[in-house]
């Protein structure tokens, strides 16, 4: 039929890396096919691909209303909620999805649930979801980092440290893992070890302002204020408007 033909044309355009043309074509067909969930689902996914998440949510919500039992549409809508930072709606949708056999062993969905829970301040639930993700698939460093973050918020420092090291086994240069390790060492009042961890990233040519601020902060706590100021100034060179760097510089007294 005509609807299927349009979807096939759109798929061909996407395969030719002409997603914008595919989206324009399908958007023109939405009104014509007012009862087509498939057209709306395809438009929603193309909007997600362009990071137009709020528009994607609206389109995929319409698709879901037209085809409420279609699990693929429900998954697309759940992830559009997630990408648009509508974490409450995303969490509700994702939790329903993972009760279905088709989605019950999806590590990526468990990780998305973990992210939603963390954003909503539910860190114990976040830890549980990330534990499920890493049990289903232990090869993704980002999920171990998610677990480490949630565990740290729960003051579960042993689980936090194990998770950080699992991430570093997978990605030995992972900046987030070293940043987390430094924060963990700060909480444990192990300042020299915190500095070692932060220096793993702050010493890089492409170091961001946060890692430089953190290494400077530890240097300041160790009484090495001149070195701390050097890191803070480097942070401001990376980002002249960094409020953390400005605050730290304002609080340092080199005369003491």
TAFENCOR-V61509 format. One record per backbone hydrogen bond with DSSP energy under -0.5 kcal/mol. NH is the residue of the N-H (numbers start at 1). CO is the residue of the C=O. If there is no record, write none. Layout:
BEGIN
NH&CO ; NH&CO
END
This chain:
BEGIN
5&1 ; 6&2 ; 7&3 ; 8&4 ; 9&5 ; 10&6 ; 11&7 ; 12&8 ; 13&9 ; 14&10 ; 15&11 ; 16&12 ; 17&14 ; 18&13 ; 22&18 ; 23&19 ; 24&20 ; 25&21 ; 26&22 ; 27&23 ; 28&24 ; 29&25 ; 29&26 ; 30&26 ; 30&27 ; 31&27 ; 33&29 ; 34&31 ; 34&32 ; 36&33 ; 37&35 ; 40&36 ; 41&37 ; 42&38 ; 43&39 ; 44&40 ; 45&41 ; 46&42 ; 47&43 ; 48&44 ; 49&45 ; 50&46 ; 51&48 ; 52&47 ; 53&51 ; 56&52 ; 57&53 ; 58&54 ; 59&55 ; 60&56 ; 61&57 ; 62&58 ; 63&59 ; 64&60 ; 65&61 ; 66&62 ; 67&63 ; 68&65 ; 70&67 ; 71&69 ; 74&70 ; 75&71 ; 76&72 ; 77&73 ; 78&74 ; 79&75 ; 80&76 ; 81&77 ; 82&78 ; 83&79 ; 84&80 ; 85&82 ; 86&81 ; 87&85 ; 90&86 ; 91&87 ; 92&88 ; 93&89 ; 94&90 ; 95&91 ; 96&92 ; 97&93 ; 98&94 ; 99&96 ; 100&97 ; 103&100 ; 104&100 ; 106&103 ; 107&105 ; 110&106 ; 111&107 ; 112&108 ; 113&109 ; 114&110 ; 115&111 ; 116&112 ; 117&113 ; 118&114 ; 119&115 ; 120&116 ; 121&118 ; 122&117 ; 123&121 ; 126&122 ; 127&123 ; 128&124 ; 129&125 ; 130&126 ; 131&127 ; 132&128 ; 133&129 ; 134&130 ; 135&131 ; 136&132 ; 137&133 ; 140&137 ; 141&139 ; 143&140 ; 144&140 ; 145&141 ; 146&142 ; 147&143 ; 148&144 ; 149&145 ; 150&146 ; 151&147 ; 152&148 ; 153&149 ; 154&150 ; 155&152 ; 156&151 ; 157&155 ; 160&156 ; 161&157 ; 162&158 ; 163&159 ; 164&160 ; 165&161 ; 166&162 ; 167&163 ; 168&164 ; 169&165 ; 170&166 ; 171&167 ; 174&171 ; 178&174 ; 179&175 ; 180&176 ; 181&177 ; 182&178 ; 183&179 ; 184&180 ; 185&181 ; 186&182 ; 187&183 ; 188&184 ; 189&186 ; 190&185 ; 191&189 ; 194&190 ; 195&191 ; 196&192 ; 197&193 ; 198&194 ; 199&195 ; 200&196 ; 200&197 ; 201&198 ; 202&198 ; 203&199 ; 204&201 ; 207&204 ; 212&208 ; 213&209 ; 214&210 ; 215&211 ; 216&212 ; 217&213 ; 218&214 ; 219&215 ; 220&216 ; 221&217 ; 222&218 ; 223&220 ; 224&219 ; 225&223 ; 228&224 ; 229&225 ; 230&226 ; 231&227 ; 232&228 ; 233&229 ; 234&230 ; 235&231 ; 236&232 ; 237&233 ; 238&234 ; 239&235 ; 242&239 ; 246&242 ; 247&243 ; 248&244 ; 249&245 ; 250&246 ; 251&247 ; 252&249 ; 254&252 ; 256&253
END
